Structure formats: C-alpha cells, structure tokens
Amino acid sequence: MNIPKLLFEMFFLGVSFALLGLLVSYIFDVMQGKKIDWWPKHVYGMLVGSATTAALFHFIFEIAGLNEWYVKQYKPLLK
C-alpha cells in the first residue's frame, strides 16, 4: 500500500468535500434571501468535521477494498 498517496487522497478528498459543503451552504443562503455570514461561529467545526468524515470515509473504503472494486466496475455514465 502506498501510504503517502493514500494520505494525499484522504487530504484532497476531505478538503474538497468540506469546501463544497461550505459553497452549497452559501448558495442555499442566497436562494433563501438570507444575508451570508462568511465566517459563522460554527464554520470551523463544520469544515474540520466534514473534512475528517470524508477522509475517514475514503480510508475505510480503501481498507475494505471497495475503491478497487469500484474502479473495476466503473463504466462512464455521461458521454
């Protein structure tokens, strides 16, 4: 197992997931006509929690062999 690559994937997935979640939150605030609070009190906990959850999700799937299974089963859905 390539540990540095796995750690990079976990970090990248975690940060991407957290940032996407924050963006979606801002979009919903705009759609509801709310004033955007760019750095609310809960944002640090939300970002850390989301990033950690996504990274652990990837790690568990890697250990369980589900990532390898998915790659073997993959067929593009959008062409």
PyMOL Python script that loads the backbone (N, CA, C, O; Angstrom):
from pymol import cmd

cmd.read_pdbstr("""\
ATOM      1  N   MET A   1       0.842  -1.176   0.000  1.00  0.00           N
ATOM      2  CA  MET A   1       0.000   0.000   0.000  1.00  0.00           C
ATOM      3  C   MET A   1       0.892   1.246   0.000  1.00  0.00           C
ATOM      4  O   MET A   1       1.871   1.322   0.743  1.00  0.00           O
ATOM      5  N   ASN A   2       0.549   2.187  -0.817  1.00  0.00           N
ATOM      6  CA  ASN A   2       1.305   3.429  -0.944  1.00  0.00           C
ATOM      7  C   ASN A   2       0.720   4.446   0.045  1.00  0.00           C
ATOM      8  O   ASN A   2      -0.218   5.171  -0.285  1.00  0.00           O
ATOM      9  N   ILE A   3       1.275   4.490   1.246  1.00  0.00           N
ATOM     10  CA  ILE A   3       0.746   5.333   2.325  1.00  0.00           C
ATOM     11  C   ILE A   3       0.765   6.832   1.967  1.00  0.00           C
ATOM     12  O   ILE A   3      -0.240   7.512   2.176  1.00  0.00           O
ATOM     13  N   PRO A   4       1.886   7.369   1.430  1.00  0.00           N
ATOM     14  CA  PRO A   4       1.858   8.798   1.088  1.00  0.00           C
ATOM     15  C   PRO A   4       0.751   9.152   0.093  1.00  0.00           C
ATOM     16  O   PRO A   4       0.105  10.191   0.229  1.00  0.00           O
ATOM     17  N   LYS A   5       0.532   8.300  -0.895  1.00  0.00           N
ATOM     18  CA  LYS A   5      -0.531   8.570  -1.871  1.00  0.00           C
ATOM     19  C   LYS A   5      -1.907   8.494  -1.214  1.00  0.00           C
ATOM     20  O   LYS A   5      -2.782   9.313  -1.495  1.00  0.00           O
ATOM     21  N   LEU A   6      -2.091   7.508  -0.341  1.00  0.00           N
ATOM     22  CA  LEU A   6      -3.366   7.380   0.362  1.00  0.00           C
ATOM     23  C   LEU A   6      -3.623   8.612   1.226  1.00  0.00           C
ATOM     24  O   LEU A   6      -4.737   9.136   1.238  1.00  0.00           O
ATOM     25  N   LEU A   7      -2.616   9.073   1.939  1.00  0.00           N
ATOM     26  CA  LEU A   7      -2.777  10.261   2.777  1.00  0.00           C
ATOM     27  C   LEU A   7      -3.099  11.498   1.930  1.00  0.00           C
ATOM     28  O   LEU A   7      -3.925  12.323   2.320  1.00  0.00           O
ATOM     29  N   PHE A   8      -2.443  11.620   0.774  1.00  0.00           N
ATOM     30  CA  PHE A   8      -2.746  12.733  -0.124  1.00  0.00           C
ATOM     31  C   PHE A   8      -4.193  12.661  -0.599  1.00  0.00           C
ATOM     32  O   PHE A   8      -4.895  13.672  -0.602  1.00  0.00           O
ATOM     33  N   GLU A   9      -4.642  11.474  -1.001  1.00  0.00           N
ATOM     34  CA  GLU A   9      -6.025  11.309  -1.463  1.00  0.00           C
ATOM     35  C   GLU A   9      -7.005  11.650  -0.352  1.00  0.00           C
ATOM     36  O   GLU A   9      -8.014  12.312  -0.595  1.00  0.00           O
ATOM     37  N   MET A  10      -6.713  11.197   0.878  1.00  0.00           N
ATOM     38  CA  MET A  10      -7.582  11.483   2.010  1.00  0.00           C
ATOM     39  C   MET A  10      -7.649  12.988   2.266  1.00  0.00           C
ATOM     40  O   MET A  10      -8.727  13.536   2.490  1.00  0.00           O
ATOM     41  N   PHE A  11      -6.501  13.647   2.231  1.00  0.00           N
ATOM     42  CA  PHE A  11      -6.444  15.089   2.454  1.00  0.00           C
ATOM     43  C   PHE A  11      -7.209  15.833   1.366  1.00  0.00           C
ATOM     44  O   PHE A  11      -8.023  16.708   1.660  1.00  0.00           O
ATOM     45  N   PHE A  12      -6.945  15.481   0.103  1.00  0.00           N
ATOM     46  CA  PHE A  12      -7.591  16.153  -1.024  1.00  0.00           C
ATOM     47  C   PHE A  12      -9.101  15.965  -0.981  1.00  0.00           C
ATOM     48  O   PHE A  12      -9.853  16.923  -1.156  1.00  0.00           O
ATOM     49  N   LEU A  13      -9.544  14.738  -0.750  1.00  0.00           N
ATOM     50  CA  LEU A  13     -10.973  14.459  -0.689  1.00  0.00           C
ATOM     51  C   LEU A  13     -11.613  15.199   0.485  1.00  0.00           C
ATOM     52  O   LEU A  13     -12.688  15.783   0.345  1.00  0.00           O
ATOM     53  N   GLY A  14     -10.954  15.171   1.633  1.00  0.00           N
ATOM     54  CA  GLY A  14     -11.502  15.837   2.810  1.00  0.00           C
ATOM     55  C   GLY A  14     -11.658  17.331   2.610  1.00  0.00           C
ATOM     56  O   GLY A  14     -12.716  17.888   2.903  1.00  0.00           O
ATOM     57  N   VAL A  15     -10.619  17.987   2.115  1.00  0.00           N
ATOM     58  CA  VAL A  15     -10.672  19.436   1.905  1.00  0.00           C
ATOM     59  C   VAL A  15     -11.697  19.780   0.819  1.00  0.00           C
ATOM     60  O   VAL A  15     -12.468  20.727   0.974  1.00  0.00           O
ATOM     61  N   SER A  16     -11.708  19.026  -0.264  1.00  0.00           N
ATOM     62  CA  SER A  16     -12.664  19.285  -1.352  1.00  0.00           C
ATOM     63  C   SER A  16     -14.097  19.151  -0.870  1.00  0.00           C
ATOM     64  O   SER A  16     -14.945  19.984  -1.190  1.00  0.00           O
ATOM     65  N   PHE A  17     -14.368  18.111  -0.106  1.00  0.00           N
ATOM     66  CA  PHE A  17     -15.713  17.868   0.407  1.00  0.00           C
ATOM     67  C   PHE A  17     -16.147  19.002   1.335  1.00  0.00           C
ATOM     68  O   PHE A  17     -17.277  19.482   1.250  1.00  0.00           O
ATOM     69  N   ALA A  18     -15.245  19.428   2.221  1.00  0.00           N
ATOM     70  CA  ALA A  18     -15.569  20.499   3.167  1.00  0.00           C
ATOM     71  C   ALA A  18     -15.841  21.809   2.436  1.00  0.00           C
ATOM     72  O   ALA A  18     -16.797  22.512   2.764  1.00  0.00           O
ATOM     73  N   LEU A  19     -15.016  22.143   1.457  1.00  0.00           N
ATOM     74  CA  LEU A  19     -15.206  23.388   0.715  1.00  0.00           C
ATOM     75  C   LEU A  19     -16.482  23.358  -0.122  1.00  0.00           C
ATOM     76  O   LEU A  19     -17.190  24.361  -0.218  1.00  0.00           O
ATOM     77  N   LEU A  20     -16.772  22.216  -0.723  1.00  0.00           N
ATOM     78  CA  LEU A  20     -18.009  22.087  -1.490  1.00  0.00           C
ATOM     79  C   LEU A  20     -19.223  22.237  -0.575  1.00  0.00           C
ATOM     80  O   LEU A  20     -20.206  22.876  -0.949  1.00  0.00           O
ATOM     81  N   GLY A  21     -19.158  21.658   0.605  1.00  0.00           N
ATOM     82  CA  GLY A  21     -20.241  21.799   1.571  1.00  0.00           C
ATOM     83  C   GLY A  21     -20.458  23.250   1.968  1.00  0.00           C
ATOM     84  O   GLY A  21     -21.596  23.702   2.099  1.00  0.00           O
ATOM     85  N   LEU A  22     -19.365  23.978   2.159  1.00  0.00           N
ATOM     86  CA  LEU A  22     -19.456  25.399   2.505  1.00  0.00           C
ATOM     87  C   LEU A  22     -20.082  26.192   1.358  1.00  0.00           C
ATOM     88  O   LEU A  22     -20.929  27.056   1.584  1.00  0.00           O
ATOM     89  N   LEU A  23     -19.665  25.897   0.139  1.00  0.00           N
ATOM     90  CA  LEU A  23     -20.221  26.572  -1.035  1.00  0.00           C
ATOM     91  C   LEU A  23     -21.724  26.305  -1.166  1.00  0.00           C
ATOM     92  O   LEU A  23     -22.500  27.222  -1.437  1.00  0.00           O
ATOM     93  N   VAL A  24     -22.126  25.059  -0.976  1.00  0.00           N
ATOM     94  CA  VAL A  24     -23.547  24.712  -1.057  1.00  0.00           C
ATOM     95  C   VAL A  24     -24.331  25.464   0.023  1.00  0.00           C
ATOM     96  O   VAL A  24     -25.439  25.938  -0.231  1.00  0.00           O
ATOM     97  N   SER A  25     -23.767  25.571   1.209  1.00  0.00           N
ATOM     98  CA  SER A  25     -24.404  26.300   2.295  1.00  0.00           C
ATOM     99  C   SER A  25     -24.615  27.772   1.915  1.00  0.00           C
ATOM    100  O   SER A  25     -25.683  28.335   2.156  1.00  0.00           O
ATOM    101  N   TYR A  26     -23.595  28.380   1.325  1.00  0.00           N
ATOM    102  CA  TYR A  26     -23.712  29.774   0.894  1.00  0.00           C
ATOM    103  C   TYR A  26     -24.773  29.927  -0.195  1.00  0.00           C
ATOM    104  O   TYR A  26     -25.554  30.878  -0.172  1.00  0.00           O
ATOM    105  N   ILE A  27     -24.801  29.003  -1.135  1.00  0.00           N
ATOM    106  CA  ILE A  27     -25.783  29.065  -2.226  1.00  0.00           C
ATOM    107  C   ILE A  27     -27.205  28.973  -1.670  1.00  0.00           C
ATOM    108  O   ILE A  27     -28.088  29.712  -2.105  1.00  0.00           O
ATOM    109  N   PHE A  28     -27.431  28.074  -0.714  1.00  0.00           N
ATOM    110  CA  PHE A  28     -28.762  27.962  -0.126  1.00  0.00           C
ATOM    111  C   PHE A  28     -29.138  29.229   0.634  1.00  0.00           C
ATOM    112  O   PHE A  28     -30.298  29.639   0.610  1.00  0.00           O
ATOM    113  N   ASP A  29     -28.178  29.851   1.304  1.00  0.00           N
ATOM    114  CA  ASP A  29     -28.467  31.120   1.979  1.00  0.00           C
ATOM    115  C   ASP A  29     -28.901  32.183   0.974  1.00  0.00           C
ATOM    116  O   ASP A  29     -29.857  32.918   1.222  1.00  0.00           O
ATOM    117  N   VAL A  30     -28.206  32.265  -0.156  1.00  0.00           N
ATOM    118  CA  VAL A  30     -28.559  33.233  -1.195  1.00  0.00           C
ATOM    119  C   VAL A  30     -29.943  32.925  -1.756  1.00  0.00           C
ATOM    120  O   VAL A  30     -30.749  33.835  -1.948  1.00  0.00           O
ATOM    121  N   MET A  31     -30.224  31.661  -2.017  1.00  0.00           N
ATOM    122  CA  MET A  31     -31.521  31.268  -2.576  1.00  0.00           C
ATOM    123  C   MET A  31     -32.666  31.592  -1.621  1.00  0.00           C
ATOM    124  O   MET A  31     -33.781  31.870  -2.062  1.00  0.00           O
ATOM    125  N   GLN A  32     -32.397  31.559  -0.318  1.00  0.00           N
ATOM    126  CA  GLN A  32     -33.425  31.852   0.677  1.00  0.00           C
ATOM    127  C   GLN A  32     -33.475  33.339   1.033  1.00  0.00           C
ATOM    128  O   GLN A  32     -34.263  33.756   1.882  1.00  0.00           O
ATOM    129  N   GLY A  33     -32.639  34.121   0.385  1.00  0.00           N
ATOM    130  CA  GLY A  33     -32.629  35.552   0.624  1.00  0.00           C
ATOM    131  C   GLY A  33     -31.958  35.958   1.933  1.00  0.00           C
ATOM    132  O   GLY A  33     -32.139  37.082   2.403  1.00  0.00           O
ATOM    133  N   LYS A  34     -31.195  35.059   2.513  1.00  0.00           N
ATOM    134  CA  LYS A  34     -30.509  35.356   3.767  1.00  0.00           C
ATOM    135  C   LYS A  34     -29.213  36.119   3.497  1.00  0.00           C
ATOM    136  O   LYS A  34     -28.618  36.009   2.425  1.00  0.00           O
ATOM    137  N   LYS A  35     -28.801  36.885   4.484  1.00  0.00           N
ATOM    138  CA  LYS A  35     -27.513  37.560   4.413  1.00  0.00           C
ATOM    139  C   LYS A  35     -26.432  36.508   4.685  1.00  0.00           C
ATOM    140  O   LYS A  35     -26.525  35.749   5.650  1.00  0.00           O
ATOM    141  N   ILE A  36     -25.418  36.472   3.836  1.00  0.00           N
ATOM    142  CA  ILE A  36     -24.363  35.474   4.004  1.00  0.00           C
ATOM    143  C   ILE A  36     -23.420  35.912   5.112  1.00  0.00           C
ATOM    144  O   ILE A  36     -22.857  37.006   5.080  1.00  0.00           O
ATOM    145  N   ASP A  37     -23.265  35.039   6.081  1.00  0.00           N
ATOM    146  CA  ASP A  37     -22.264  35.223   7.137  1.00  0.00           C
ATOM    147  C   ASP A  37     -21.059  34.403   6.686  1.00  0.00           C
ATOM    148  O   ASP A  37     -21.055  33.178   6.809  1.00  0.00           O
ATOM    149  N   TRP A  38     -20.043  35.076   6.166  1.00  0.00           N
ATOM    150  CA  TRP A  38     -18.923  34.381   5.533  1.00  0.00           C
ATOM    151  C   TRP A  38     -18.124  33.530   6.502  1.00  0.00           C
ATOM    152  O   TRP A  38     -17.479  32.571   6.079  1.00  0.00           O
ATOM    153  N   TRP A  39     -18.147  33.847   7.780  1.00  0.00           N
ATOM    154  CA  TRP A  39     -17.403  33.035   8.741  1.00  0.00           C
ATOM    155  C   TRP A  39     -18.218  32.913  10.031  1.00  0.00           C
ATOM    156  O   TRP A  39     -17.862  33.499  11.053  1.00  0.00           O
ATOM    157  N   PRO A  40     -19.332  32.136   9.975  1.00  0.00           N
ATOM    158  CA  PRO A  40     -20.146  31.977  11.177  1.00  0.00           C
ATOM    159  C   PRO A  40     -19.393  31.202  12.257  1.00  0.00           C
ATOM    160  O   PRO A  40     -18.365  30.580  11.990  1.00  0.00           O
ATOM    161  N   LYS A  41     -19.916  31.251  13.466  1.00  0.00           N
ATOM    162  CA  LYS A  41     -19.246  30.605  14.601  1.00  0.00           C
ATOM    163  C   LYS A  41     -19.013  29.112  14.374  1.00  0.00           C
ATOM    164  O   LYS A  41     -17.996  28.574  14.813  1.00  0.00           O
ATOM    165  N   HIS A  42     -19.926  28.452  13.706  1.00  0.00           N
ATOM    166  CA  HIS A  42     -19.826  27.000  13.533  1.00  0.00           C
ATOM    167  C   HIS A  42     -18.973  26.573  12.335  1.00  0.00           C
ATOM    168  O   HIS A  42     -18.769  25.375  12.138  1.00  0.00           O
ATOM    169  N   VAL A  43     -18.473  27.508  11.537  1.00  0.00           N
ATOM    170  CA  VAL A  43     -17.828  27.126  10.280  1.00  0.00           C
ATOM    171  C   VAL A  43     -16.557  26.306  10.504  1.00  0.00           C
ATOM    172  O   VAL A  43     -16.295  25.369   9.749  1.00  0.00           O
ATOM    173  N   TYR A  44     -15.771  26.634  11.514  1.00  0.00           N
ATOM    174  CA  TYR A  44     -14.540  25.874  11.750  1.00  0.00           C
ATOM    175  C   TYR A  44     -14.867  24.414  12.080  1.00  0.00           C
ATOM    176  O   TYR A  44     -14.267  23.490  11.531  1.00  0.00           O
ATOM    177  N   GLY A  45     -15.818  24.229  12.976  1.00  0.00           N
ATOM    178  CA  GLY A  45     -16.222  22.864  13.330  1.00  0.00           C
ATOM    179  C   GLY A  45     -16.814  22.117  12.148  1.00  0.00           C
ATOM    180  O   GLY A  45     -16.580  20.920  11.984  1.00  0.00           O
ATOM    181  N   MET A  46     -17.590  22.831  11.314  1.00  0.00           N
ATOM    182  CA  MET A  46     -18.192  22.198  10.143  1.00  0.00           C
ATOM    183  C   MET A  46     -17.120  21.774   9.141  1.00  0.00           C
ATOM    184  O   MET A  46     -17.166  20.672   8.595  1.00  0.00           O
ATOM    185  N   LEU A  47     -16.151  22.668   8.909  1.00  0.00           N
ATOM    186  CA  LEU A  47     -15.097  22.340   7.944  1.00  0.00           C
ATOM    187  C   LEU A  47     -14.236  21.175   8.430  1.00  0.00           C
ATOM    188  O   LEU A  47     -13.949  20.251   7.669  1.00  0.00           O
ATOM    189  N   VAL A  48     -13.831  21.222   9.684  1.00  0.00           N
ATOM    190  CA  VAL A  48     -13.000  20.145  10.231  1.00  0.00           C
ATOM    191  C   VAL A  48     -13.784  18.835  10.274  1.00  0.00           C
ATOM    192  O   VAL A  48     -13.259  17.782   9.914  1.00  0.00           O
ATOM    193  N   GLY A  49     -15.037  18.901  10.713  1.00  0.00           N
ATOM    194  CA  GLY A  49     -15.861  17.696  10.780  1.00  0.00           C
ATOM    195  C   GLY A  49     -16.123  17.089   9.412  1.00  0.00           C
ATOM    196  O   GLY A  49     -16.041  15.873   9.240  1.00  0.00           O
ATOM    197  N   SER A  50     -16.437  17.932   8.445  1.00  0.00           N
ATOM    198  CA  SER A  50     -16.695  17.431   7.085  1.00  0.00           C
ATOM    199  C   SER A  50     -15.433  16.854   6.458  1.00  0.00           C
ATOM    200  O   SER A  50     -15.475  15.787   5.844  1.00  0.00           O
ATOM    201  N   ALA A  51     -14.317  17.548   6.607  1.00  0.00           N
ATOM    202  CA  ALA A  51     -13.057  17.072   6.023  1.00  0.00           C
ATOM    203  C   ALA A  51     -12.629  15.752   6.656  1.00  0.00           C
ATOM    204  O   ALA A  51     -12.198  14.834   5.959  1.00  0.00           O
ATOM    205  N   THR A  52     -12.750  15.662   7.972  1.00  0.00           N
ATOM    206  CA  THR A  52     -12.358  14.432   8.673  1.00  0.00           C
ATOM    207  C   THR A  52     -13.266  13.275   8.276  1.00  0.00           C
ATOM    208  O   THR A  52     -12.793  12.162   8.047  1.00  0.00           O
ATOM    209  N   THR A  53     -14.556  13.531   8.194  1.00  0.00           N
ATOM    210  CA  THR A  53     -15.506  12.486   7.812  1.00  0.00           C
ATOM    211  C   THR A  53     -15.225  11.975   6.399  1.00  0.00           C
ATOM    212  O   THR A  53     -15.212  10.765   6.174  1.00  0.00           O
ATOM    213  N   ALA A  54     -15.001  12.874   5.453  1.00  0.00           N
ATOM    214  CA  ALA A  54     -14.726  12.468   4.076  1.00  0.00           C
ATOM    215  C   ALA A  54     -13.410  11.698   3.987  1.00  0.00           C
ATOM    216  O   ALA A  54     -13.324  10.702   3.268  1.00  0.00           O
ATOM    217  N   ALA A  55     -12.384  12.150   4.710  1.00  0.00           N
ATOM    218  CA  ALA A  55     -11.094  11.455   4.693  1.00  0.00           C
ATOM    219  C   ALA A  55     -11.234  10.050   5.280  1.00  0.00           C
ATOM    220  O   ALA A  55     -10.698   9.091   4.726  1.00  0.00           O
ATOM    221  N   LEU A  56     -11.947   9.925   6.392  1.00  0.00           N
ATOM    222  CA  LEU A  56     -12.156   8.606   7.006  1.00  0.00           C
ATOM    223  C   LEU A  56     -12.996   7.706   6.107  1.00  0.00           C
ATOM    224  O   LEU A  56     -12.747   6.504   6.020  1.00  0.00           O
ATOM    225  N   PHE A  57     -13.983   8.283   5.446  1.00  0.00           N
ATOM    226  CA  PHE A  57     -14.807   7.534   4.503  1.00  0.00           C
ATOM    227  C   PHE A  57     -13.926   6.920   3.416  1.00  0.00           C
ATOM    228  O   PHE A  57     -14.064   5.742   3.090  1.00  0.00           O
ATOM    229  N   HIS A  58     -13.024   7.721   2.862  1.00  0.00           N
ATOM    230  CA  HIS A  58     -12.119   7.225   1.821  1.00  0.00           C
ATOM    231  C   HIS A  58     -11.195   6.140   2.383  1.00  0.00           C
ATOM    232  O   HIS A  58     -10.972   5.116   1.737  1.00  0.00           O
ATOM    233  N   PHE A  59     -10.665   6.363   3.572  1.00  0.00           N
ATOM    234  CA  PHE A  59      -9.767   5.384   4.207  1.00  0.00           C
ATOM    235  C   PHE A  59     -10.486   4.055   4.433  1.00  0.00           C
ATOM    236  O   PHE A  59      -9.936   2.997   4.127  1.00  0.00           O
ATOM    237  N   ILE A  60     -11.693   4.098   4.958  1.00  0.00           N
ATOM    238  CA  ILE A  60     -12.451   2.868   5.217  1.00  0.00           C
ATOM    239  C   ILE A  60     -12.747   2.131   3.917  1.00  0.00           C
ATOM    240  O   ILE A  60     -12.629   0.907   3.856  1.00  0.00           O
ATOM    241  N   PHE A  61     -13.129   2.866   2.882  1.00  0.00           N
ATOM    242  CA  PHE A  61     -13.393   2.231   1.591  1.00  0.00           C
ATOM    243  C   PHE A  61     -12.126   1.627   1.001  1.00  0.00           C
ATOM    244  O   PHE A  61     -12.180   0.577   0.361  1.00  0.00           O
ATOM    245  N   GLU A  62     -10.991   2.280   1.211  1.00  0.00           N
ATOM    246  CA  GLU A  62      -9.716   1.745   0.714  1.00  0.00           C
ATOM    247  C   GLU A  62      -9.364   0.449   1.444  1.00  0.00           C
ATOM    248  O   GLU A  62      -9.007  -0.545   0.812  1.00  0.00           O
ATOM    249  N   ILE A  63      -9.465   0.462   2.761  1.00  0.00           N
ATOM    250  CA  ILE A  63      -9.144  -0.723   3.566  1.00  0.00           C
ATOM    251  C   ILE A  63     -10.082  -1.881   3.240  1.00  0.00           C
ATOM    252  O   ILE A  63      -9.654  -3.034   3.179  1.00  0.00           O
ATOM    253  N   ALA A  64     -11.357  -1.575   3.032  1.00  0.00           N
ATOM    254  CA  ALA A  64     -12.354  -2.611   2.743  1.00  0.00           C
ATOM    255  C   ALA A  64     -12.266  -3.130   1.310  1.00  0.00           C
ATOM    256  O   ALA A  64     -12.919  -4.120   0.979  1.00  0.00           O
ATOM    257  N   GLY A  65     -11.478  -2.487   0.459  1.00  0.00           N
ATOM    258  CA  GLY A  65     -11.348  -2.925  -0.928  1.00  0.00           C
ATOM    259  C   GLY A  65     -12.444  -2.405  -1.841  1.00  0.00           C
ATOM    260  O   GLY A  65     -12.538  -2.823  -2.995  1.00  0.00           O
ATOM    261  N   LEU A  66     -13.269  -1.503  -1.343  1.00  0.00           N
ATOM    262  CA  LEU A  66     -14.381  -1.012  -2.154  1.00  0.00           C
ATOM    263  C   LEU A  66     -13.932  -0.045  -3.241  1.00  0.00           C
ATOM    264  O   LEU A  66     -14.567   0.030  -4.293  1.00  0.00           O
ATOM    265  N   ASN A  67     -12.860   0.691  -3.012  1.00  0.00           N
ATOM    266  CA  ASN A  67     -12.342   1.565  -4.070  1.00  0.00           C
ATOM    267  C   ASN A  67     -11.858   0.743  -5.256  1.00  0.00           C
ATOM    268  O   ASN A  67     -12.144   1.073  -6.407  1.00  0.00           O
ATOM    269  N   GLU A  68     -11.127  -0.326  -4.971  1.00  0.00           N
ATOM    270  CA  GLU A  68     -10.625  -1.210  -6.037  1.00  0.00           C
ATOM    271  C   GLU A  68     -11.793  -1.842  -6.792  1.00  0.00           C
ATOM    272  O   GLU A  68     -11.774  -1.911  -8.020  1.00  0.00           O
ATOM    273  N   TRP A  69     -12.804  -2.299  -6.064  1.00  0.00           N
ATOM    274  CA  TRP A  69     -13.981  -2.897  -6.692  1.00  0.00           C
ATOM    275  C   TRP A  69     -14.661  -1.882  -7.602  1.00  0.00           C
ATOM    276  O   TRP A  69     -15.031  -2.203  -8.731  1.00  0.00           O
ATOM    277  N   TYR A  70     -14.825  -0.648  -7.107  1.00  0.00           N
ATOM    278  CA  TYR A  70     -15.490   0.388  -7.889  1.00  0.00           C
ATOM    279  C   TYR A  70     -14.742   0.670  -9.190  1.00  0.00           C
ATOM    280  O   TYR A  70     -15.355   0.798 -10.250  1.00  0.00           O
ATOM    281  N   VAL A  71     -13.425   0.765  -9.106  1.00  0.00           N
ATOM    282  CA  VAL A  71     -12.622   1.044 -10.302  1.00  0.00           C
ATOM    283  C   VAL A  71     -12.812  -0.064 -11.340  1.00  0.00           C
ATOM    284  O   VAL A  71     -12.905   0.217 -12.534  1.00  0.00           O
ATOM    285  N   LYS A  72     -12.868  -1.303 -10.897  1.00  0.00           N
ATOM    286  CA  LYS A  72     -13.045  -2.425 -11.827  1.00  0.00           C
ATOM    287  C   LYS A  72     -14.437  -2.437 -12.447  1.00  0.00           C
ATOM    288  O   LYS A  72     -14.600  -2.888 -13.581  1.00  0.00           O
ATOM    289  N   GLN A  73     -15.445  -1.948 -11.720  1.00  0.00           N
ATOM    290  CA  GLN A  73     -16.827  -1.953 -12.191  1.00  0.00           C
ATOM    291  C   GLN A  73     -17.193  -0.709 -12.987  1.00  0.00           C
ATOM    292  O   GLN A  73     -18.238  -0.672 -13.637  1.00  0.00           O
ATOM    293  N   TYR A  74     -16.352   0.297 -12.941  1.00  0.00           N
ATOM    294  CA  TYR A  74     -16.700   1.616 -13.478  1.00  0.00           C
ATOM    295  C   TYR A  74     -16.965   1.606 -14.981  1.00  0.00           C
ATOM    296  O   TYR A  74     -16.189   1.063 -15.768  1.00  0.00           O
ATOM    297  N   LYS A  75     -18.071   2.215 -15.346  1.00  0.00           N
ATOM    298  CA  LYS A  75     -18.412   2.480 -16.739  1.00  0.00           C
ATOM    299  C   LYS A  75     -18.959   3.906 -16.765  1.00  0.00           C
ATOM    300  O   LYS A  75     -19.857   4.227 -15.986  1.00  0.00           O
ATOM    301  N   PRO A  76     -18.436   4.774 -17.646  1.00  0.00           N
ATOM    302  CA  PRO A  76     -18.906   6.161 -17.676  1.00  0.00           C
ATOM    303  C   PRO A  76     -20.416   6.242 -17.884  1.00  0.00           C
ATOM    304  O   PRO A  76     -20.974   5.561 -18.744  1.00  0.00           O
ATOM    305  N   LEU A  77     -21.054   7.072 -17.097  1.00  0.00           N
ATOM    306  CA  LEU A  77     -22.488   7.258 -17.217  1.00  0.00           C
ATOM    307  C   LEU A  77     -22.854   8.428 -18.105  1.00  0.00           C
ATOM    308  O   LEU A  77     -23.935   8.467 -18.692  1.00  0.00           O
ATOM    309  N   LEU A  78     -21.941   9.379 -18.197  1.00  0.00           N
ATOM    310  CA  LEU A  78     -22.190  10.566 -19.015  1.00  0.00           C
ATOM    311  C   LEU A  78     -21.182  10.608 -20.156  1.00  0.00           C
ATOM    312  O   LEU A  78     -19.973  10.665 -19.927  1.00  0.00           O
ATOM    313  N   LYS A  79     -21.675  10.579 -21.358  1.00  0.00           N
ATOM    314  CA  LYS A  79     -20.794  10.673 -22.530  1.00  0.00           C
ATOM    315  C   LYS A  79     -21.428  11.576 -23.531  1.00  0.00           C
ATOM    316  O   LYS A  79     -20.864  11.804 -24.601  1.00  0.00           O
TER     317      LYS A  79
END
""", "prot")
cmd.dss("prot")
cmd.show_as("cartoon", "prot")
cmd.util.cbc("prot")
cmd.orient("prot")
